[in-house]
Amino acid sequence: MSAIDVFKDAWANRDKLGESNKTRELAAFLPAALEVQETPPNPLLRWLSRTLLLLIVIALTWSYFGYINIVASAEGKIIPSSRVKQIQPLEKGMVKTLFVKEGQLVEKGQPLIALDATLNQADTNSLISEQQRTQLRLAVNQGFLALLNRITNTSKAEKLSDSTNVEQALTQQIQQMSWQTPPSSADLQLHKSLLLQQWLQYQSQLRSLHSALAQNSAEQATVAEVITKLRLILPVVNKRLRLLKKMFREKLVAETEYLQSLQEQIQIRQDFAAEKQRLKQLQETVTDITAQINLHNAQSASAVLMEITEQNRQLAGLTEELIKVRDNSAKQIIYAPVAGRVQELMVHTIGGIVTAAQQLMLIVPIEQTLEAEVFLENKDIGFVFTGMNAEIKVHTFPFTKYGVIDAVINNVSTDATIDEKKGLIYRMQLKLAENQIQVNNKMVKLVPGMSVTAEVQIGERRIIEFFLAPLLKGKQEALRER
């Protein structure tokens, strides 16, 4: 028999070898000390140790090959996709009519509250009156300018008699304007008188200049006649003087007669030169008077154009102010921006005073699409992105019993806000796949304001890493000195 056969036989009969084959029954007849010594160990302990060892091996294997999800949690609440609308007045006012009450459903465009528009109406009337007065003054100036342009293309005789078209000129300008309210007959008559007075004043100055021009023309004609007369007389006087001079030399006439003729010639020559000089001066005066007439027309036109420009500027400003005041008047009645339910109504007294931008009420939109607005902690922001799937747990309905609601991340804010408790947090919006949840075989609608927790799976991790992480962290931070 070989050594291998002996080993196999010994291994097969190992339980019968030595003293291990003594049974518990035989040991019971031995003395107490020997009984304890000879009794074989309980096999249950052996199997228990083997089981524990096996469980440890299985746990280590599972912790290495097993993975668990890494979840980023964020708490918040349900909101409508179009958000809650704040109702605020544009400016301070007094409550005139309240059309709604707390919890009432309203449609888009439905009136909510009316404020007293008396002050705005007074401002509107004042602006309309000022606009009308400015337009009438503008019509007067434009009528004057039209008359001024008209006389520049007419004869002198017509220029001096063209004051009869004043009323027609003003009427044409008034008809060409657009009026908020037509002017009264008294206002029209007053401004016709103003235009007539302005025109007559202009005509008076112009007539004075034309009168001077006519007088100058008459003087020129008189001087021209005198010059012509002297020009005709002078040759005769010269001839007579030559004859008298010859006769005086021959002693045929007295010296006094000769000297008298010489004096007459000198006087006529001086008069002729003086009249020519006077005619030249009169001609220069015509140029001056014509320049004064042109200057008078230019200054009158320039002054009127400046007034027209200023009045157009004033009208533009008044029109803008009127649009603003009317817009404010229209906003004295506040309408619902969306269909929804009235909440947090702060106004209950007719005649009560509200201030600008004061929150009067909230309109919670009624929509089929709801969103969850949650706040993500700073440690998770680097792993959460738009478009990722998430699960929403509604605090009102325990998820272990009623389940969760699927959602998709719509938006993650790019900047953090500071929370007193959590520190830096990021706003995140998720679109809910459902706006209702099944509770006890009945579908219950979710409403804005319900608190929720959003969970986003951002990765996986080995189970053993959770246990080794504290050890690795301690190892990295050990034996370091600040």
C-alpha positions as CSV (number, residue, x, y, z in Angstrom):
1,M,0.0,0.0,0.0
2,S,1.4,3.3,-1.0
3,A,1.6,6.4,1.1
4,I,-1.2,8.0,-0.9
5,D,-3.5,5.1,-0.2
6,V,-2.7,5.3,3.5
7,F,-3.4,9.1,3.6
8,K,-6.8,8.6,1.8
9,D,-7.8,5.8,4.2
10,A,-6.8,8.0,7.2
11,W,-8.7,11.0,5.8
12,A,-11.8,8.9,5.3
13,N,-11.7,7.5,8.9
14,R,-10.5,10.7,10.5
15,D,-13.6,10.9,12.7
16,K,-12.8,7.5,14.2
17,L,-9.1,8.1,14.9
18,G,-7.8,9.1,18.4
19,E,-10.2,10.0,21.2
20,S,-12.5,12.1,19.1
21,N,-14.8,9.2,18.6
22,K,-16.0,9.2,22.1
23,T,-19.5,10.2,22.2
24,R,-21.2,12.6,24.6
25,E,-23.0,9.6,26.2
26,L,-19.7,7.9,27.2
27,A,-18.4,11.2,28.6
28,A,-21.5,11.5,30.8
29,F,-20.3,8.5,32.9
30,L,-17.0,10.1,33.7
31,P,-16.2,12.4,36.7
32,A,-17.2,16.0,36.2
33,A,-13.8,17.3,35.5
34,L,-13.1,14.5,33.0
35,E,-16.6,15.0,31.5
36,V,-15.8,18.6,30.6
37,Q,-12.4,17.7,29.4
38,E,-13.5,14.7,27.2
39,T,-16.7,16.1,25.8
40,P,-16.2,17.1,22.1
41,P,-17.1,20.8,21.2
42,N,-20.6,21.7,20.0
43,P,-20.7,21.6,16.2
44,L,-23.2,24.5,16.2
45,L,-20.4,27.0,17.1
46,R,-18.3,25.7,14.3
47,W,-21.2,26.2,11.8
48,L,-21.9,29.7,13.3
49,S,-18.4,30.8,12.7
50,R,-18.4,29.5,9.2
51,T,-21.7,31.3,8.5
52,L,-20.4,34.6,9.9
53,L,-17.2,34.2,7.8
54,L,-19.3,33.5,4.7
55,L,-21.5,36.5,5.3
56,I,-18.5,38.7,5.7
57,V,-17.1,37.4,2.4
58,I,-20.5,38.0,0.7
59,A,-20.8,41.5,2.1
60,L,-17.3,42.5,1.0
61,T,-18.0,41.0,-2.5
62,W,-21.4,42.9,-2.7
63,S,-19.8,46.1,-1.5
64,Y,-17.2,46.0,-4.2
65,F,-19.4,45.0,-7.1
66,G,-22.5,46.7,-6.0
67,Y,-23.4,50.4,-6.8
68,I,-25.8,52.9,-5.3
69,N,-27.1,56.1,-6.8
70,I,-25.8,59.5,-5.9
71,V,-28.7,61.9,-5.5
72,A,-28.8,65.7,-5.2
73,S,-31.7,66.9,-3.1
74,A,-33.3,70.3,-3.2
75,E,-36.3,71.6,-1.4
76,G,-38.8,74.2,-2.6
77,K,-42.5,74.5,-3.7
78,I,-44.8,74.1,-6.6
79,I,-45.4,77.2,-8.7
80,P,-47.5,77.9,-11.9
81,S,-45.3,78.0,-15.0
82,S,-46.3,81.7,-15.6
83,R,-45.7,82.6,-11.9
84,V,-48.0,84.4,-9.5
85,K,-48.9,87.9,-10.6
86,Q,-48.7,90.8,-8.2
87,I,-51.3,93.5,-8.7
88,Q,-50.0,96.9,-8.0
89,P,-51.2,100.5,-8.7
90,L,-49.0,102.8,-10.8
91,E,-49.4,105.8,-8.5
92,K,-51.1,106.9,-5.3
93,G,-54.9,106.9,-5.4
94,M,-58.2,106.3,-3.6
95,V,-60.2,103.1,-4.0
96,K,-63.4,103.8,-5.8
97,T,-64.7,100.3,-6.6
98,L,-63.6,96.8,-5.7
99,F,-64.8,94.2,-8.2
100,V,-63.4,91.0,-6.6
101,K,-63.1,89.2,-3.3
102,E,-60.7,86.7,-1.7
103,G,-60.5,83.4,-3.5
104,Q,-62.6,84.5,-6.5
105,L,-61.8,83.1,-9.9
106,V,-61.2,85.8,-12.5
107,E,-60.7,85.8,-16.3
108,K,-58.0,87.5,-18.1
109,G,-58.9,91.2,-18.7
110,Q,-61.5,91.2,-16.0
111,P,-61.5,94.4,-13.9
112,L,-60.2,93.9,-10.3
113,I,-60.2,97.4,-8.7
114,A,-61.0,100.9,-9.8
115,L,-59.2,104.0,-8.3
116,D,-60.6,107.5,-8.3
117,A,-59.6,109.2,-11.5
118,T,-60.8,112.8,-10.6
119,L,-57.3,114.2,-10.4
120,N,-56.2,112.6,-13.6
121,Q,-59.4,113.9,-15.3
122,A,-58.6,117.4,-14.0
123,D,-55.1,117.2,-15.4
124,T,-56.5,115.9,-18.7
125,N,-58.9,118.9,-19.0
126,S,-56.2,121.3,-18.1
127,L,-53.8,119.9,-20.7
128,I,-56.6,120.0,-23.4
129,S,-57.3,123.6,-22.6
130,E,-53.7,124.6,-22.8
131,Q,-53.3,122.6,-26.0
132,Q,-56.3,124.5,-27.5
133,R,-54.9,127.9,-26.5
134,T,-51.5,127.0,-28.0
135,Q,-53.2,125.8,-31.2
136,L,-55.2,129.1,-31.5
137,R,-52.0,131.1,-31.0
138,L,-50.3,128.9,-33.6
139,A,-53.2,129.5,-36.0
140,V,-52.9,133.2,-35.6
141,N,-49.2,133.1,-36.4
142,Q,-49.6,130.8,-39.3
143,G,-52.4,133.0,-40.7
144,F,-50.2,136.1,-40.3
145,L,-47.4,134.2,-42.1
146,A,-49.8,133.2,-44.9
147,L,-50.8,136.8,-45.3
148,L,-47.2,137.9,-45.3
149,N,-46.3,135.4,-48.0
150,R,-49.3,136.5,-50.0
151,I,-48.4,140.2,-50.1
152,T,-44.9,139.5,-51.2
153,N,-46.4,138.3,-54.5
154,T,-48.8,141.2,-55.1
155,S,-48.6,144.8,-56.3
156,K,-47.9,147.7,-54.0
157,A,-51.5,149.0,-54.2
158,E,-52.7,145.5,-53.1
159,K,-50.1,145.4,-50.3
160,L,-51.5,148.5,-48.8
161,S,-55.2,147.4,-48.9
162,D,-54.9,143.6,-48.2
163,S,-56.3,143.6,-44.6
164,T,-59.7,142.2,-45.6
165,N,-58.5,138.6,-45.9
166,V,-57.5,138.3,-42.2
167,E,-60.6,136.3,-41.2
168,Q,-60.3,134.0,-44.2
169,A,-56.6,133.3,-43.4
170,L,-57.3,132.4,-39.8
171,T,-60.3,130.2,-40.7
172,Q,-58.1,128.2,-43.2
173,Q,-55.5,127.6,-40.6
174,I,-58.1,126.5,-38.0
175,Q,-59.7,124.1,-40.4
176,Q,-56.3,122.4,-41.2
177,M,-55.7,121.6,-37.5
178,S,-56.9,118.6,-35.5
179,W,-58.6,119.5,-32.3
180,Q,-59.2,117.6,-29.1
181,T,-62.2,119.8,-28.6
182,P,-63.3,122.5,-31.1
183,P,-62.7,126.1,-30.0
184,S,-65.7,128.2,-28.9
185,S,-67.0,131.0,-31.1
186,A,-65.8,133.5,-28.4
187,D,-62.2,132.1,-28.6
188,L,-62.4,132.3,-32.4
189,Q,-63.5,135.9,-32.4
190,L,-60.9,136.8,-29.8
191,H,-58.1,135.3,-31.9
192,K,-59.4,136.8,-35.1
193,S,-59.2,140.2,-33.4
194,L,-55.6,139.4,-32.3
195,L,-54.6,138.5,-35.8
196,L,-56.3,141.6,-37.2
197,Q,-54.5,143.8,-34.7
198,Q,-51.2,142.1,-35.4
199,W,-51.7,142.5,-39.2
200,L,-52.8,146.1,-38.9
201,Q,-49.8,146.9,-36.8
202,Y,-47.6,145.3,-39.5
203,Q,-49.5,147.2,-42.2
204,S,-49.2,150.5,-40.4
205,Q,-45.4,150.2,-40.3
206,L,-45.3,149.1,-43.9
207,R,-47.7,151.9,-45.0
208,S,-45.4,154.4,-43.3
209,L,-42.5,153.1,-45.2
210,H,-44.4,153.1,-48.5
211,S,-45.7,156.6,-47.8
212,A,-42.1,157.8,-47.4
213,L,-41.2,156.0,-50.6
214,A,-44.1,157.7,-52.4
215,Q,-43.2,161.1,-51.1
216,N,-39.6,160.4,-52.2
217,S,-40.9,159.6,-55.7
218,A,-42.9,162.8,-55.8
219,E,-39.9,164.8,-54.8
220,Q,-37.8,163.1,-57.4
221,A,-40.3,164.0,-60.0
222,T,-40.3,167.6,-58.9
223,V,-36.5,167.8,-58.8
224,A,-36.3,166.2,-62.2
225,E,-38.7,168.8,-63.6
226,V,-36.5,171.6,-62.1
227,I,-33.4,170.0,-63.5
228,T,-35.0,169.8,-66.9
229,K,-36.1,173.4,-66.8
230,L,-32.7,174.6,-65.7
231,R,-31.0,172.5,-68.4
232,L,-33.2,174.3,-71.0
233,I,-32.7,177.8,-69.5
234,L,-28.9,177.5,-69.1
235,P,-28.0,177.7,-72.8
236,V,-30.2,180.7,-73.3
237,V,-28.6,182.5,-70.3
238,N,-25.2,181.7,-71.5
239,K,-25.9,183.1,-75.0
240,R,-27.4,186.2,-73.5
241,L,-24.4,186.7,-71.3
242,R,-22.1,186.4,-74.3
243,L,-24.0,189.1,-76.2
244,L,-24.1,191.4,-73.2
245,K,-20.4,190.9,-72.7
246,K,-19.7,191.9,-76.3
247,M,-22.0,194.8,-76.1
248,F,-20.4,195.8,-72.7
249,R,-17.0,195.8,-74.4
250,E,-18.3,198.1,-77.1
251,K,-19.9,200.3,-74.5
252,L,-23.3,199.6,-75.8
253,V,-24.8,198.5,-72.5
254,A,-24.3,199.4,-68.9
255,E,-22.0,197.4,-66.7
256,T,-24.8,196.7,-64.2
257,E,-26.8,195.0,-66.9
258,Y,-23.9,192.8,-67.8
259,L,-23.2,191.9,-64.2
260,Q,-26.8,191.1,-63.6
261,S,-26.8,188.6,-66.5
262,L,-23.5,187.1,-65.1
263,Q,-25.1,186.7,-61.7
264,E,-28.1,185.0,-63.3
265,Q,-25.9,182.5,-65.1
266,I,-24.0,181.7,-61.9
267,Q,-27.2,181.3,-60.0
268,I,-28.7,178.9,-62.6
269,R,-25.6,176.8,-62.6
270,Q,-25.5,176.5,-58.9
271,D,-29.2,175.6,-58.8
272,F,-28.7,173.0,-61.5
273,A,-25.8,171.4,-59.6
274,A,-27.8,171.5,-56.3
275,E,-30.8,169.9,-57.9
276,K,-28.7,167.2,-59.4
277,Q,-27.2,166.5,-56.0
278,R,-30.6,166.5,-54.4
279,L,-31.9,164.0,-57.0
280,K,-29.0,161.7,-56.2
281,Q,-29.7,161.9,-52.5
282,L,-33.4,161.1,-53.1
283,Q,-32.4,158.1,-55.2
284,E,-30.2,156.9,-52.4
285,T,-33.1,157.4,-50.0
286,V,-35.2,155.1,-52.1
287,T,-32.6,152.4,-51.7
288,D,-32.6,152.9,-47.9
289,I,-36.4,152.8,-47.7
290,T,-36.6,149.7,-49.9
291,A,-34.0,148.0,-47.6
292,Q,-36.2,149.1,-44.6
293,I,-39.2,147.5,-46.2
294,N,-37.4,144.3,-46.9
295,L,-35.9,144.3,-43.3
296,H,-39.4,144.9,-41.9
297,N,-40.8,142.0,-43.9
298,A,-37.9,139.7,-42.9
299,Q,-38.0,140.6,-39.2
300,S,-41.8,140.1,-39.1
301,A,-41.5,136.7,-40.8
302,S,-38.5,135.7,-38.6
303,A,-40.4,136.6,-35.4
304,V,-43.5,134.7,-36.5
305,L,-41.5,131.7,-37.5
306,M,-39.7,131.6,-34.1
307,E,-43.1,131.8,-32.4
308,I,-44.4,129.0,-34.7
309,T,-41.4,126.8,-33.9
310,E,-41.8,127.4,-30.1
311,Q,-45.6,126.7,-30.3
312,N,-45.0,123.5,-32.2
313,R,-42.5,122.4,-29.6
314,Q,-45.1,123.3,-26.8
315,L,-47.8,121.3,-28.7
316,A,-45.5,118.3,-29.0
317,G,-44.8,118.4,-25.2
318,L,-48.5,118.9,-24.4
319,T,-49.4,116.0,-26.6
320,E,-46.9,113.7,-24.8
321,E,-48.2,114.9,-21.5
322,L,-51.7,114.3,-22.6
323,I,-50.9,110.8,-23.7
324,K,-49.2,110.1,-20.4
325,V,-52.1,111.4,-18.3
326,R,-54.6,109.5,-20.4
327,D,-52.6,106.4,-20.0
328,N,-52.5,106.9,-16.2
329,S,-56.3,107.5,-16.3
330,A,-56.8,104.3,-18.1
331,K,-54.6,102.5,-15.5
332,Q,-56.9,103.7,-12.7
333,I,-58.9,100.6,-13.5
334,I,-56.7,97.6,-12.9
335,Y,-57.4,94.4,-14.9
336,A,-56.4,90.8,-14.4
337,P,-53.3,90.0,-16.4
338,V,-54.1,86.3,-16.5
339,A,-57.0,84.0,-15.6
340,G,-56.6,82.8,-12.0
341,R,-57.7,83.0,-8.4
342,V,-57.5,86.0,-6.2
343,Q,-55.3,85.6,-3.1
344,E,-53.9,87.8,-0.4
345,L,-56.4,90.6,-1.1
346,M,-55.1,93.6,0.9
347,V,-57.8,96.2,0.1
348,H,-61.3,95.9,1.6
349,T,-62.4,99.6,2.1
350,I,-64.0,101.8,-0.5
351,G,-62.4,105.2,-0.2
352,G,-59.2,103.7,1.2
353,I,-55.8,105.1,0.1
354,V,-53.3,103.0,-1.8
355,T,-49.7,104.0,-2.6
356,A,-47.7,103.5,-5.7
357,A,-46.4,99.9,-6.2
358,Q,-48.3,98.7,-3.1
359,Q,-49.3,95.0,-3.4
360,L,-53.1,95.0,-3.6
361,M,-53.6,91.3,-4.3
362,L,-52.1,88.2,-6.0
363,I,-53.5,86.4,-9.0
364,V,-52.5,82.7,-9.0
365,P,-52.8,81.5,-12.6
366,I,-54.9,78.5,-13.4
367,E,-52.9,76.4,-15.8
368,Q,-52.4,72.8,-16.8
369,T,-48.6,73.0,-16.5
370,L,-47.0,73.3,-13.1
371,E,-43.4,73.8,-12.1
372,A,-41.4,73.1,-9.1
373,E,-39.1,75.9,-7.9
374,V,-36.4,74.4,-5.6
375,F,-33.1,75.7,-4.2
376,L,-30.0,73.6,-4.8
377,E,-27.0,73.6,-2.4
378,N,-23.7,74.9,-3.6
379,K,-22.0,71.4,-3.3
380,D,-24.3,69.9,-5.9
381,I,-24.4,72.7,-8.5
382,G,-21.5,71.3,-10.5
383,F,-23.4,68.1,-11.2
384,V,-26.8,69.3,-12.2
385,F,-27.7,70.5,-15.7
386,T,-30.7,71.6,-17.7
387,G,-32.6,68.7,-19.3
388,M,-31.7,66.1,-16.6
389,N,-34.6,64.0,-15.2
390,A,-35.6,64.3,-11.6
391,E,-38.2,62.9,-9.1
392,I,-40.5,65.2,-7.1
393,K,-41.6,64.1,-3.6
394,V,-44.7,66.1,-2.4
395,H,-44.5,66.5,1.3
396,T,-48.3,66.5,1.6
397,F,-48.4,63.0,0.2
398,P,-45.7,60.6,1.6
399,F,-43.8,59.1,-1.3
400,T,-43.5,55.7,0.3
401,K,-47.3,55.4,0.0
402,Y,-48.3,57.6,-2.9
403,G,-45.2,57.6,-5.0
404,V,-43.3,60.4,-6.7
405,I,-43.8,62.6,-9.8
406,D,-41.4,62.7,-12.7
407,A,-39.9,66.0,-13.8
408,V,-37.4,67.6,-16.1
409,I,-35.0,70.4,-15.2
410,N,-35.9,73.5,-17.1
411,N,-33.5,76.0,-15.8
412,V,-30.7,76.4,-13.3
413,S,-29.7,79.9,-12.2
414,T,-26.2,81.0,-13.1
415,D,-25.6,82.9,-9.9
416,A,-26.1,82.0,-6.3
417,T,-28.2,83.8,-3.7
418,I,-27.4,83.8,0.0
419,D,-29.6,81.9,2.5
420,E,-29.2,82.6,6.2
421,K,-29.3,78.9,7.0
422,K,-27.9,77.1,3.9
423,G,-25.5,79.7,2.7
424,L,-25.1,79.9,-1.1
425,I,-27.9,78.3,-3.0
426,Y,-29.0,78.2,-6.6
427,R,-32.5,78.5,-7.9
428,M,-33.7,75.5,-10.1
429,Q,-37.0,75.1,-12.0
430,L,-38.4,71.7,-13.0
431,K,-41.3,71.0,-15.3
432,L,-43.7,68.4,-13.8
433,A,-44.9,65.6,-15.9
434,E,-48.2,65.5,-14.0
435,N,-50.2,68.1,-12.2
436,Q,-52.1,65.5,-10.1
437,I,-51.4,62.5,-7.9
438,Q,-53.4,59.5,-7.1
439,V,-54.5,59.4,-3.4
440,N,-56.8,56.6,-2.2
441,N,-58.0,55.8,-5.7
442,K,-58.8,59.4,-6.4
443,M,-56.8,61.9,-8.5
444,V,-55.9,65.0,-6.4
445,K,-54.7,68.1,-8.2
446,L,-51.5,69.7,-7.1
447,V,-51.8,73.4,-6.3
448,P,-49.2,76.1,-6.2
449,G,-47.5,76.5,-2.8
450,M,-47.2,72.8,-1.9
451,S,-43.7,72.1,-0.5
452,V,-41.7,69.5,-2.4
453,T,-38.3,67.8,-2.5
454,A,-36.6,67.3,-5.9
455,E,-34.1,64.5,-6.2
456,V,-31.7,64.4,-9.2
457,Q,-29.5,61.3,-9.8
458,I,-26.1,62.8,-10.5
459,G,-24.1,59.5,-10.6
460,E,-23.2,56.1,-9.1
461,R,-20.7,55.0,-6.5
462,R,-19.4,51.6,-5.2
463,I,-20.8,50.7,-1.8
464,I,-17.4,50.0,-0.4
465,E,-16.3,53.6,-1.2
466,F,-18.9,54.9,1.3
467,F,-17.1,53.0,4.1
468,L,-13.6,53.7,2.8
469,A,-14.2,57.4,2.2
470,P,-13.8,58.4,5.9
471,L,-10.7,56.4,6.2
472,L,-9.2,57.9,3.0
473,K,-10.1,61.4,4.2
474,G,-8.6,60.7,7.6
475,K,-5.4,59.4,5.9
476,Q,-5.1,62.5,3.7
477,E,-5.7,64.9,6.6
478,A,-3.5,63.0,9.1
479,L,-0.1,64.2,10.1
480,R,-0.5,67.7,8.6
481,E,0.5,70.9,10.3
482,R,-1.1,74.3,9.6
